[in-house]
Amino acid sequence: MNNLESSYRPRAAWTIAGLLAVMMLVNFLDKVVIGLVAVPMMKDLDLTPTEFGLIGGSLHWLFAISAVAGGFLANRKPTRTLLLGMGLFWALVQLPMLFVSSLWAIVACRVLLGISEGPASPVATHALYKWFPDDRRSLPVALLHSGSAMGLLVAGIMIPWVSLHYGWRANFAVLAAVGLVWCLLWLKLGREGGLDRLVGKAQVGPGSAPIPYRRLLRDGTVLGNYLCHFAANWSLALTLTWVPAYLETGLGIDSLNTGRLFGLFVLVTTPLSLFMAWWSQRLLRRGVPSRLSRGVFVSVCLIASGLLSMALILPGLSVPLRIACMTLSGGLALVMYSVGPAMLGEVTPNCQRGSILAIGNAVASLAGLSAPVVTGLLVQAADGIDPAGYAEGFVVCGAILVGAGLVGLFALDPQRSLGQRTDRVPATA
């Protein structure tokens, strides 16, 4: 560990973290644009809520497959090259949206985007872990995903304004240009980290060699992590796809104020998620076992997030209270995106980390596929304008978050996972 600490280069590491956070900002601009153009797009193309839910979920149709493929590739190929290729494809795939009009053409564009975005988060996290030691990882990964949240802030300000002045399609030209700018920055400044090589030389015993995937994928910490990631992603997919429409058609807020409220969402959730990640990392560095500082910590956050989401079904809640519940719920769920991968990195050999992170992302993407469609069906059953339809979607989301959090309280235990693994490996002379 002393060798790792002496080889840790904070300035270079945080530069890479900043670039990757910007990458995730671009990633989330690409994701959230559909939700923020929902109302004009549905009117222009005469789409039903169920059809729009189909478009919202189509991003995730092949997301899981591409996430796993990208993760295994990241175990063997430089992450710098993989990330550059993904960013370039994101930019180019936006361009057909400037003219396509049929439902299935739009779905095809979103499916292709999902294929290229599937590996983004696990590959970026894997790349980041090459720059930071284990006990310093929660905060930079929180910064990575705060880039996602900043994408919501930028989107909330930019997309409604562009739609109002230039039409909803113009947003896709802007996104293509932003993506190309990031690619140029990454080409000039992006580098590959070297801490994994040092860890590999320093480790002995079971941590230094690959572990059969059948054992890794039966581990309680890994499985519990995947379930909690699924729940957090359900919350995120619901936010990205349906919250703008809920604010506009369910609560009667105009499109510009809807964008501003999305900005408020980010201004609260980003500091909250960063603070919670810092708190978890501080507990770990002070010697608190990772079962408590990571496992119990993130499980409690998910349970609280779920209860706040379910509260939206209560009658008589004012609009400010509803917005507060949605915002705090979303911020607490985001903690999973920083603390969860750190647990997987703790129990997984470095040579398999990319694939294990990617499999978790693939599992979580099933929530991204399901949440928009399930919520769309509930909204349509309530005639598309009754807030009760949206509230029922938030209750489903809350139940999933609470259930996953309760499982996580018992399943997320990195010390137990490492202990069981050591017990099964014979000592060597």
Protein Blocks (a to p, Z undefined) as FASTA:
>chain_A
ZZmmmmpcfklmmmmmmmmmmmmmmmmmmmmmmmmmmmmmmmmnopafklmmmmmmmmmm
mmmmmmmmmmmmmmmmcfklmmmmmmmmmmmmmmmmmmpmbfklmmmmmmmmmmmmmmmm
mmmmmmmmmmpcfklmmmmmmmmmmmmmmmmmmmmmmmmmmmmmnojklmmmmmmmmmmm
mmmmmmmmgccdfklmmmmmmpgcjllpccdfklmmmpfklmmmmmmmmmmmmmmmmmmm
mmmmmmmmmnopafklmmmmmmmmmmmmmmmmmmmmmmmmmmmmnopafklmmmmmmmmm
mmmmmmmmmmmmpghiafklmmmmmmmmmmmmmmmmmmmmmmmmmmpcfklmmmmmmmmm
mmmmmmmmmmmmmmmmmmmmnnopamklmmmmmmmmmmmmmmmmmmmmmmmcfklmmmmm
mmmpccdZZ
